[in-house]
Amino acid sequence: MSDGLGVLAKFGLKAVAGWDAAYAAVDTFIPFTDEGLSHSWQRVKDQALVGKGGKLPSQRGNKVVTGGMNYPLDYDNFGTIFKAVLGAEAGGVYTIVDRLEQWLWLEIDKDIARHRFGAAKAMKMTLSGTAGEQIKLAVEYAMRDQTVVATAFPALTEPTILPIMMEDLVFRVADQVNALAGGDAIGISAFELSFDRAPKSDDYHTGTSPELALEAVENAKRTVTLKITLARYSSTEPFTAWKSSSPETALQGDLVFTGPAGATLLVEMPELRIIDGFDSPIGGPSIPTMKGTFEVSRTVNAAHPMSPANNNEFILTTT
């Protein structure tokens, strides 16, 4: 008997043509740190009253396949995932589509067996960073089915990894009067950008494979938020003034990561509104920090200095 070793795990994916698409061998090798993809069966409890206090066995209901994966973000390997989450890509520019029609087969080599999940749709994403660490990407998937096979994992070349580090980041935020510039940079010690398509993935119907869920689809307007942390409450911070301004100040912002040899990741956010925090509470004798949350929205301001600004809550560009 051999035991599965996490250090030997590998993850790959393959873009496919639809929710009901058959398995296709994965062709893209993606580094990851951990995963929580799983399947279970709903249990239908015995409800019959027959003069007995004990329950008869429950019955197996529908199959539920859910979970997410965490990735150490780098400059080279995540284009397929960005497109899977946002929906569209052209020349390294990733934009959000209203109806997500990107499907994947996922495969995890767990050393002693291969776990296949498909088709899958990437419906939620969180990009986060903390001072001194590598940027992290978390993706939540809605999936149709899961199988375990003994077939060998495809022979894919180990990816070259150029990590995106927190110290690569310049965060800029300002009002919408002028284009963002160097003077709009604000030092932060942590951030979290979350994107949620508000999916519905628990519908079933009779027919072929009736125990498997129908395709996950958007069920409400998307939600995008940006949380930031300032390591120290300072007299130079602008958020208190923006938070208390009347009328409310409409803001814009971006996250600019620059790595070696000119590699970049840019996240442009045309419409930011402060919705929580920036209160710098005193918790004792130590230096107070400051945390706050922005609502990230699309804008209809035709004169907005950020381009393109009108259709997406954020636009992601890689070079």
Wavefront OBJ file of the C-alpha trace (Angstrom):
o trace
v 0.000 0.000 0.000
v 1.221 3.485 -0.835
v -0.052 6.682 0.706
v -0.921 9.776 -1.275
v 1.559 12.611 -0.814
v 0.416 16.209 -1.140
v 3.856 17.263 -2.353
v 3.338 15.103 -5.459
v -0.054 16.627 -6.339
v -0.572 18.313 -9.711
v -3.460 20.313 -11.158
v -4.485 20.829 -14.751
v -7.440 22.144 -16.684
v -8.906 22.119 -20.165
v -11.343 24.545 -21.803
v -14.338 22.640 -23.235
v -17.414 23.492 -25.268
v -20.258 23.207 -22.749
v -21.647 22.091 -19.394
v -22.386 18.592 -20.730
v -19.079 18.235 -22.602
v -17.324 14.888 -22.291
v -13.981 14.636 -20.537
v -11.057 16.010 -22.509
v -7.461 15.553 -21.350
v -6.247 18.607 -19.471
v -3.646 20.640 -21.358
v -2.760 23.501 -18.986
v -0.629 22.887 -15.884
v -1.470 25.379 -13.093
v 0.419 25.675 -9.766
v -1.837 25.555 -6.684
v -1.470 25.514 -2.918
v -4.558 23.614 -1.731
v -8.027 22.613 -2.835
v -11.417 21.743 -1.424
v -13.253 20.227 -4.393
v -15.674 17.556 -3.233
v -18.842 15.674 -4.020
v -21.623 14.395 -1.819
v -25.143 13.049 -2.138
v -28.204 14.708 -0.700
v -29.977 12.470 1.802
v -33.772 12.206 1.786
v -34.940 11.306 5.292
v -37.691 8.826 6.134
v -40.863 10.845 6.834
v -43.448 8.049 7.092
v -45.447 7.829 10.338
v -46.208 4.134 10.951
v -46.337 3.924 14.733
v -42.616 3.372 15.170
v -40.076 5.775 16.705
v -37.125 4.560 14.680
v -36.332 5.819 11.187
v -35.992 3.673 8.097
v -32.839 4.267 5.996
v -32.609 7.595 4.205
v -32.524 7.575 0.410
v -29.826 9.020 -1.768
v -30.912 12.173 -3.603
v -29.073 14.449 -6.001
v -25.321 14.693 -6.398
v -23.706 17.924 -5.160
v -20.251 18.855 -6.472
v -18.780 22.024 -4.993
v -15.618 23.647 -3.785
v -12.733 25.928 -4.527
v -8.998 26.075 -5.084
v -6.266 28.393 -3.874
v -3.404 29.416 -6.127
v -0.092 31.262 -5.588
v -0.431 33.919 -8.278
v 2.325 34.415 -10.837
v 2.781 36.458 -13.998
v 2.865 33.535 -16.450
v 0.256 30.846 -15.828
v -3.178 32.258 -15.038
v -4.606 33.571 -18.310
v -6.880 30.546 -18.733
v -8.297 30.992 -15.228
v -8.780 34.761 -15.623
v -10.729 34.150 -18.836
v -12.734 31.375 -17.181
v -13.776 33.729 -14.356
v -14.347 36.958 -16.274
v -15.443 35.544 -19.623
v -13.584 37.450 -22.347
v -9.977 38.079 -23.385
v -8.311 40.003 -26.208
v -4.603 40.714 -26.331
v -4.076 40.130 -22.628
v -7.046 42.295 -21.614
v -9.669 40.379 -19.591
v -13.185 41.796 -19.375
v -16.371 40.704 -17.624
v -19.264 39.287 -19.650
v -22.833 39.274 -18.362
v -23.511 35.656 -19.338
v -20.561 33.412 -18.499
v -20.048 30.787 -21.192
v -16.637 29.424 -20.284
v -16.460 25.780 -19.246
v -13.535 23.749 -17.927
v -12.574 20.216 -17.072
v -10.444 20.135 -13.937
v -8.136 17.305 -12.946
v -6.140 16.881 -9.738
v -3.449 14.236 -9.527
v -3.552 13.144 -5.864
v -0.549 10.845 -6.311
v -2.463 7.565 -5.989
v -5.486 8.544 -8.119
v -6.703 11.268 -10.438
v -9.838 13.214 -9.495
v -11.739 14.716 -12.422
v -14.346 17.464 -12.107
v -16.398 18.608 -15.044
v -17.711 20.457 -16.562
v -16.943 23.347 -14.224
v -17.642 27.074 -14.236
v -15.578 29.567 -12.242
v -18.238 31.745 -10.610
v -16.347 33.487 -7.783
v -12.832 34.881 -7.463
v -10.817 36.540 -4.697
v -7.477 38.242 -5.298
v -5.618 39.080 -2.076
v -2.257 40.109 -0.732
v -0.450 40.820 2.529
v 2.825 42.673 3.059
v 5.850 40.448 2.540
v 3.932 37.608 0.865
v 3.041 36.295 -2.586
v -0.316 37.373 -4.013
v -3.025 34.717 -3.689
v -5.911 33.815 -5.985
v -8.929 31.849 -4.734
v -11.549 30.524 -7.169
v -14.899 28.908 -6.350
v -16.226 26.464 -8.951
v -19.686 25.168 -9.772
v -19.292 21.635 -11.171
v -21.485 19.057 -12.867
v -19.818 15.790 -11.806
v -16.791 14.138 -10.233
v -15.034 10.878 -11.014
v -11.904 9.129 -9.714
v -9.690 7.254 -12.181
v -6.400 5.375 -12.188
v -5.416 6.734 -15.612
v -2.072 8.542 -15.619
v -2.093 12.325 -15.414
v -1.196 13.867 -18.808
v 2.510 14.512 -19.369
v 2.536 18.313 -19.102
v 5.653 20.458 -18.850
v 6.223 21.909 -15.385
v 5.308 25.594 -15.561
v 7.835 28.380 -15.195
v 6.850 30.462 -12.167
v 7.481 34.197 -11.779
v 5.679 35.007 -8.513
v 3.627 38.172 -8.078
v 4.687 39.646 -4.743
v 2.958 42.213 -2.562
v 5.982 44.487 -2.903
v 5.345 44.547 -6.687
v 2.134 46.497 -5.999
v 1.345 50.172 -6.378
v -2.214 50.987 -5.249
v -3.634 54.272 -6.542
v -6.932 55.900 -5.661
v -8.336 59.380 -6.281
v -11.454 61.215 -7.385
v -12.599 61.002 -11.015
v -11.518 64.487 -12.096
v -8.190 63.456 -13.668
v -6.451 60.270 -14.725
v -4.618 58.422 -11.963
v -0.999 59.481 -11.547
v 1.992 58.767 -9.345
v 0.848 61.204 -6.690
v -2.313 59.133 -6.144
v -0.353 56.134 -4.791
v -1.208 55.054 -1.253
v 0.802 52.499 0.702
v -1.301 49.598 1.961
v -0.357 46.506 3.941
v -3.148 44.205 2.725
v -5.962 44.051 0.182
v -8.745 41.738 -0.941
v -10.631 42.120 -4.225
v -13.657 39.807 -4.403
v -15.837 39.073 -7.439
v -19.075 37.069 -7.131
v -21.432 36.247 -10.009
v -24.224 35.253 -7.573
v -24.678 31.829 -9.208
v -27.597 29.435 -8.911
v -26.278 25.892 -9.086
v -28.861 23.760 -7.251
v -31.446 23.100 -9.970
v -32.168 19.566 -11.242
v -34.607 17.978 -13.664
v -35.551 14.496 -14.835
v -34.005 13.065 -17.972
v -30.434 12.092 -18.751
v -28.379 11.940 -15.538
v -31.203 13.409 -13.411
v -29.043 13.321 -10.275
v -26.607 15.877 -11.731
v -27.131 19.637 -11.385
v -28.185 21.839 -14.264
v -25.659 24.373 -15.478
v -24.815 27.083 -12.941
v -26.035 30.481 -14.130
v -26.094 34.044 -12.850
v -29.069 34.597 -10.559
v -28.605 38.259 -9.542
v -26.369 41.229 -10.240
v -22.680 40.670 -9.620
v -21.041 41.844 -6.400
v -17.517 43.268 -6.368
v -15.794 44.688 -3.284
v -12.294 45.890 -2.459
v -10.993 45.781 1.109
v -7.731 47.457 2.059
v -5.632 47.809 5.215
v -3.290 50.661 6.060
v -0.605 49.517 8.482
v -0.691 52.776 10.429
v -3.280 55.477 10.990
v -1.573 58.650 9.765
v -2.352 62.358 9.460
v -1.734 62.054 5.720
v -4.425 59.455 4.991
v -7.281 60.732 2.750
v -10.036 58.256 3.515
v -11.623 60.046 6.451
v -12.221 63.140 4.308
v -13.590 61.135 1.386
v -15.823 59.102 3.669
v -17.374 62.173 5.296
v -17.637 64.387 2.196
v -21.021 65.704 1.157
v -21.967 65.121 -1.576
v -20.305 61.713 -1.676
v -16.990 61.577 -3.540
v -16.921 59.153 -6.467
v -13.477 57.531 -6.615
v -11.432 55.509 -9.090
v -8.549 53.190 -8.382
v -6.136 50.605 -9.721
v -3.811 47.850 -8.575
v -0.555 47.883 -10.558
v 1.850 44.954 -10.152
v 5.240 45.178 -11.861
v 7.621 42.257 -11.800
v 11.019 41.431 -13.314
v 11.611 41.902 -17.042
v 8.569 44.165 -17.422
v 5.914 41.608 -16.465
v 2.772 43.387 -15.250
v -0.695 42.761 -13.888
v -3.078 45.728 -13.892
v -6.548 45.853 -12.317
v -8.483 49.033 -13.230
v -11.554 49.966 -11.164
v -13.450 52.984 -12.552
v -16.045 53.444 -9.806
v -15.246 53.097 -6.108
v -17.495 54.166 -3.232
v -16.553 53.865 0.442
v -19.180 51.679 2.137
v -17.553 50.636 5.422
v -14.655 51.266 7.776
v -11.799 53.799 7.747
v -12.510 54.561 11.403
v -9.067 53.739 12.929
v -10.380 52.356 16.264
v -8.031 52.454 19.237
v -7.581 48.952 20.613
v -4.988 49.724 23.256
v -1.537 51.298 23.464
v -0.325 49.917 20.116
v -0.309 51.803 16.796
v -3.843 51.865 15.319
v -4.378 50.486 11.841
v -7.067 51.517 9.395
v -9.278 49.190 7.370
v -12.072 49.917 4.960
v -14.241 48.533 2.182
v -15.072 49.945 -1.236
v -18.006 49.019 -3.424
v -16.611 48.426 -6.927
v -19.118 49.317 -9.651
v -19.429 50.109 -13.313
v -19.880 53.727 -14.295
v -21.967 55.588 -16.873
v -19.848 58.739 -16.634
v -18.950 59.429 -20.275
v -16.226 61.859 -19.197
v -14.516 59.350 -16.915
v -10.713 59.559 -17.280
v -10.240 55.777 -17.019
v -10.680 53.940 -20.316
v -12.638 51.801 -20.913
v -14.869 52.746 -17.983
v -18.528 52.213 -18.742
v -19.236 48.481 -18.852
v -17.081 46.607 -16.337
v -16.630 46.867 -12.601
v -12.957 46.162 -13.241
v -10.698 45.281 -16.134
v -7.640 43.067 -15.760
v -4.636 43.364 -18.086
v -1.508 41.209 -18.229
v 1.730 41.758 -20.135
l 1 2 3 4 5 6 7 8 9 10 11 12 13 14 15 16 17 18 19 20 21 22 23 24 25 26 27 28 29 30 31 32 33 34 35 36 37 38 39 40 41 42 43 44 45 46 47 48 49 50 51 52 53 54 55 56 57 58 59 60 61 62 63 64 65 66 67 68 69 70 71 72 73 74 75 76 77 78 79 80 81 82 83 84 85 86 87 88 89 90 91 92 93 94 95 96 97 98 99 100 101 102 103 104 105 106 107 108 109 110 111 112 113 114 115 116 117 118 119 120 121 122 123 124 125 126 127 128 129 130 131 132 133 134 135 136 137 138 139 140 141 142 143 144 145 146 147 148 149 150 151 152 153 154 155 156 157 158 159 160 161 162 163 164 165 166 167 168 169 170 171 172 173 174 175 176 177 178 179 180 181 182 183 184 185 186 187 188 189 190 191 192 193 194 195 196 197 198 199 200 201 202 203 204 205 206 207 208 209 210 211 212 213 214 215 216 217 218 219 220 221 222 223 224 225 226 227 228 229 230 231 232 233 234 235 236 237 238 239 240 241 242 243 244 245 246 247 248 249 250 251 252 253 254 255 256 257 258 259 260 261 262 263 264 265 266 267 268 269 270 271 272 273 274 275 276 277 278 279 280 281 282 283 284 285 286 287 288 289 290 291 292 293 294 295 296 297 298 299 300 301 302 303 304 305 306 307 308 309 310 311 312 313 314 315 316 317 318 319
